[in-house]
Amino acid sequence: MLVKDRMSKPVITITPDTSVQEALRIMRENKIRRLPVMAGKKLVGIVTERDLLYASPSPATTLSIQEMHYFLSKLQVKEIMKAPVITVDENAPIEEAARLMADNKIGGLPVTKDGELVGIITESDLFKVFTEMMAAREEGVRITLLVPEKKGVLASITKAIASRGGNIVSLGQFWGEDLSTRTVTIKVTGMSQEALKEAVSQEGIKVLDIR
Amino acid sequence: MLVRDRMSRHPITVRPDVPIHEALQIMRREKIRRLPVLDENDRLVGIVAEKDLLYASPSSAKALNVYELQYLLAKLTVGDVMTRNVITTTEFTPLEEAAKVMVDNKIGALPVMRGDKLVGIITETDIFKVFLELLGAREKGLRLTLLVPEAQGVLASLTGTIAELGGNIIALGTFKGEDPTNRIVTVKVEDVDKDKLLNAIRSLVLEVLDVREV
């Protein structure tokens, strides 16, 4: 699961001399919230809808509406855009994109291949991947367990489920209450709730939730 | 992993009569982008996003001159622009259910309700952080992406093999495959030799899509 597997392409871009007004119009029309800024084939900056809206004069200004519109039609994105741009390579693991976004507190990353812009990946894209991973749209019994942080625990749980004919459609590991435990959420088909509860009843494992 | 495990408790809220510029100030100061709106009885009556406030304008703008327009803009309140009929969730909803609701309705946050009472808020960002956890984004290890058959027992065989070799699974994620007969599994492991592992799982998987040390 690499960035290129879940990024959006082609990307809509603008140039440094595009007006703020025009940039906002493009965003609204295409229902997007950020635009990479290109000078020829070179990525020179990025603007978000939020940056543009905050660049506009406040409603309490003494400018007239006509003056405001004139100002916005003249203000170019190059005055507002952020540079250098944080990007990610298309062959990076998808969680690398997530880490970059979290660490830099940004909601989207232009994606490059050999230095050229080939796509864009956003928080929303990753969000959809999350629902996919947790099999949110699939039927089955969903069980959440608190398990000790020990080698082989996951293997013994999955084996117990498989040996009773259950099919695991998704499995997610999260941090537990402290570093000595983990929380594991598994979605299983082909088994009743009772059978599943019985299958995982092992030493040190607590069922937190089942539905 | 339920909403209550990752939601923000005690969300900041506003009353409907608060002027827009004040609501914007609150958002900027608290670094948040959404405010649930509560009436005098602390009932949830709406929700307002930063964007709604920044795009706000009086609806009868055409008939107004510049001064009237500016006056009306300064008087607009949260109640004039908020979204009513708020989509909400509960503390005991599975996190991925909440995520599904957000994706399907194209919204970035859900107020968390206990009956009539607002007890928290869960946002796209909260879920996004869980995603990092799920894939062990900050942890080192051997990362494998495998195409496996959609069949009973596959995940069990995979985790069993890793355990037999003395490996520890740091993270595991399953994804849609290329078609309904297969799945993609990404697993991050430690304490296991790469070649030994690849050899051992060869018969279980359809294809090894990617291997890397991270």
HADDOCK unambig.tbl for C-alpha pairs under 7 A between the chains (distance, minus, plus):
assign (segid A and resid 1 and name CA) (segid B and resid 145 and name CA) 6.72 0.50 0.50
assign (segid A and resid 1 and name CA) (segid B and resid 186 and name CA) 6.87 0.50 0.50
assign (segid A and resid 53 and name CA) (segid B and resid 54 and name CA) 6.73 0.50 0.50
assign (segid A and resid 59 and name CA) (segid B and resid 70 and name CA) 6.10 0.50 0.50
assign (segid A and resid 59 and name CA) (segid B and resid 73 and name CA) 6.40 0.50 0.50
assign (segid A and resid 60 and name CA) (segid B and resid 70 and name CA) 6.39 0.50 0.50
assign (segid A and resid 60 and name CA) (segid B and resid 74 and name CA) 6.74 0.50 0.50
assign (segid A and resid 64 and name CA) (segid B and resid 66 and name CA) 5.96 0.50 0.50
assign (segid A and resid 65 and name CA) (segid B and resid 66 and name CA) 6.12 0.50 0.50
assign (segid A and resid 95 and name CA) (segid B and resid 132 and name CA) 6.40 0.50 0.50
assign (segid A and resid 95 and name CA) (segid B and resid 135 and name CA) 6.38 0.50 0.50
assign (segid A and resid 95 and name CA) (segid B and resid 137 and name CA) 5.25 0.50 0.50
assign (segid A and resid 96 and name CA) (segid B and resid 137 and name CA) 6.42 0.50 0.50
assign (segid A and resid 98 and name CA) (segid B and resid 132 and name CA) 6.44 0.50 0.50
assign (segid A and resid 99 and name CA) (segid B and resid 132 and name CA) 6.78 0.50 0.50
assign (segid A and resid 99 and name CA) (segid B and resid 137 and name CA) 6.33 0.50 0.50
assign (segid A and resid 127 and name CA) (segid B and resid 128 and name CA) 6.17 0.50 0.50
assign (segid A and resid 128 and name CA) (segid B and resid 103 and name CA) 6.90 0.50 0.50
assign (segid A and resid 130 and name CA) (segid B and resid 131 and name CA) 6.07 0.50 0.50
assign (segid A and resid 131 and name CA) (segid B and resid 96 and name CA) 5.53 0.50 0.50
assign (segid A and resid 131 and name CA) (segid B and resid 99 and name CA) 6.33 0.50 0.50
assign (segid A and resid 131 and name CA) (segid B and resid 100 and name CA) 6.23 0.50 0.50
assign (segid A and resid 132 and name CA) (segid B and resid 175 and name CA) 6.24 0.50 0.50
assign (segid A and resid 133 and name CA) (segid B and resid 173 and name CA) 6.01 0.50 0.50
assign (segid A and resid 133 and name CA) (segid B and resid 174 and name CA) 5.32 0.50 0.50
assign (segid A and resid 133 and name CA) (segid B and resid 175 and name CA) 5.41 0.50 0.50
assign (segid A and resid 134 and name CA) (segid B and resid 96 and name CA) 6.27 0.50 0.50
assign (segid A and resid 136 and name CA) (segid B and resid 96 and name CA) 5.58 0.50 0.50
assign (segid A and resid 136 and name CA) (segid B and resid 97 and name CA) 6.16 0.50 0.50
assign (segid A and resid 136 and name CA) (segid B and resid 100 and name CA) 6.77 0.50 0.50
assign (segid A and resid 151 and name CA) (segid B and resid 163 and name CA) 6.91 0.50 0.50
assign (segid A and resid 151 and name CA) (segid B and resid 168 and name CA) 5.39 0.50 0.50
assign (segid A and resid 152 and name CA) (segid B and resid 163 and name CA) 5.02 0.50 0.50
assign (segid A and resid 154 and name CA) (segid B and resid 159 and name CA) 6.75 0.50 0.50
assign (segid A and resid 155 and name CA) (segid B and resid 156 and name CA) 6.39 0.50 0.50
assign (segid A and resid 155 and name CA) (segid B and resid 159 and name CA) 4.72 0.50 0.50
assign (segid A and resid 155 and name CA) (segid B and resid 160 and name CA) 4.67 0.50 0.50
assign (segid A and resid 155 and name CA) (segid B and resid 163 and name CA) 6.24 0.50 0.50
assign (segid A and resid 158 and name CA) (segid B and resid 155 and name CA) 6.98 0.50 0.50
assign (segid A and resid 158 and name CA) (segid B and resid 156 and name CA) 4.57 0.50 0.50
assign (segid A and resid 159 and name CA) (segid B and resid 156 and name CA) 4.97 0.50 0.50
assign (segid A and resid 162 and name CA) (segid B and resid 152 and name CA) 6.91 0.50 0.50
assign (segid A and resid 162 and name CA) (segid B and resid 153 and name CA) 4.95 0.50 0.50
assign (segid A and resid 162 and name CA) (segid B and resid 156 and name CA) 6.24 0.50 0.50
assign (segid A and resid 166 and name CA) (segid B and resid 152 and name CA) 6.88 0.50 0.50
assign (segid A and resid 167 and name CA) (segid B and resid 152 and name CA) 4.70 0.50 0.50
assign (segid A and resid 167 and name CA) (segid B and resid 153 and name CA) 6.13 0.50 0.50
assign (segid A and resid 168 and name CA) (segid B and resid 155 and name CA) 6.84 0.50 0.50
assign (segid A and resid 170 and name CA) (segid B and resid 174 and name CA) 5.93 0.50 0.50
assign (segid A and resid 171 and name CA) (segid B and resid 172 and name CA) 6.99 0.50 0.50
assign (segid A and resid 171 and name CA) (segid B and resid 173 and name CA) 6.64 0.50 0.50
assign (segid A and resid 172 and name CA) (segid B and resid 134 and name CA) 6.14 0.50 0.50
assign (segid A and resid 172 and name CA) (segid B and resid 172 and name CA) 6.44 0.50 0.50
assign (segid A and resid 172 and name CA) (segid B and resid 173 and name CA) 6.48 0.50 0.50
assign (segid A and resid 173 and name CA) (segid B and resid 134 and name CA) 5.75 0.50 0.50
assign (segid A and resid 173 and name CA) (segid B and resid 171 and name CA) 6.40 0.50 0.50
assign (segid A and resid 174 and name CA) (segid B and resid 133 and name CA) 6.09 0.50 0.50
assign (segid A and resid 174 and name CA) (segid B and resid 134 and name CA) 5.85 0.50 0.50
